[in-house]
């Protein structure tokens, strides 16, 4: 692995934006660290540290960095799709779309499907043997929750071509239109009490952040605008939280009536704006740092396993807690002095177990050999839609209650874990087939 990383780092074109790669790794790493820190596990159950100590909730304004990942996704999707368009034969935009979907989703869905199938088989075995209670049951329910991010990302990939065309025609106006739609949704939700309208902001909020990535790809977020985004976003988010119906935490909290995350709110969009502006203000010094060969090799190595680590980090965390309980190690009261003293040990053990899982599964994150692509756009779109619904459904229902027919509501439709797995697997196979199919 060391030699291949050195070769990849050495072959990096001078035109590559290395800062984007750093942001991708750093944002996923911050999410992993945040999950490890927020878990408050005791022999009696699993809680949330931010609920135990509400004074820590402002930390979510630093640790809730998914907007940065989606911003980076917009940048990468714009470059990738435009590159395929330049290479296409005349009149073959349909095949470009299917090739784009397959190329962008391959490294995402291959490790995700392995994760889903391994955990599905393990969950079924555990429940057939009569297990599934206590921490094991909590793990089966919660280990799939981070998959919501993959579902949203799938939607971003699928909508890239039309949204990119809107960007090329209207520029900042396309972003403003999505942001205005997010404002309208929250007005209808909180002022008019319109039911279910809030779920539209899963699209409007995250696609607005994604649209900023298009602007970044065209060099339209310079220092002045970055400063305006950072300052304006921070002030707006603070005002919305202070004066409006929005909670302080930028992640979901147990039992809260309104969450900034699920579904996303205008406050979360403002939070995303300040984060995007802040990271853009740091671009120049970070770019100088990334010119150092050792630093860049580290980023290259981390990028090669980032998705695998993200998928398995909760497995590692619950594995550590399970081992501590099995060994009768005392788990102190969350937020107590003894609990904080134990944090470095728990983080080190979770990191070590995540590294072991990455070593076992990282091969599925490697890009597959490219194949000649003719493509079939409608088939690819259907596959992406099935993947999106399946992954989101699985993130909600988890693997608990497989034998009891447990379901969760996905867009008002009950979805079970087997149905969600079937949709995800079927969608993935359709995307693969569409990318290889000749007209």
Buried (B, 14 or more C-beta within 10 A) or exposed (E): EEEEBBEBBEEBEEEEBBBBBBBBBBBBBBBBBBBBBBBBBBEEEBBBBBBBEEEBBEBBBEBBBBBBBBBBBBBBBBBBBBEBBEEBEEEBEBBBBBBBBBBBBBBBBBBBBBBBEBBBEBBBEBBEEEEBEEBBBBBBBBBBBBBBBBBBBBBBBBBBBEBBEBBEEEBBEBBEBBBEBBEBBBEBBBEEEEEEBBBBBBBBBBBBBBBBBBBBBEEBBEEEBBBEBBBBBBEBBBEBBEEBBBBBBBBBBEEEEBBBBBBBBBBBBBBBBBBBBBBBBBBEEBEEBBEEEEBBBBBBBBBBBBBBBBBBBBBBBBBBBBEBBEEEEEBEEBEEEEBEEBEEEBBEBBBEBBBEBBEEBBEBBBEEEEEEBBBBBEBBBBBBBBBBBBBBBBBBBBBBBBEEEBBBEBEEEEBBBBBBBEBBBBBBBBBBBBBBBEE
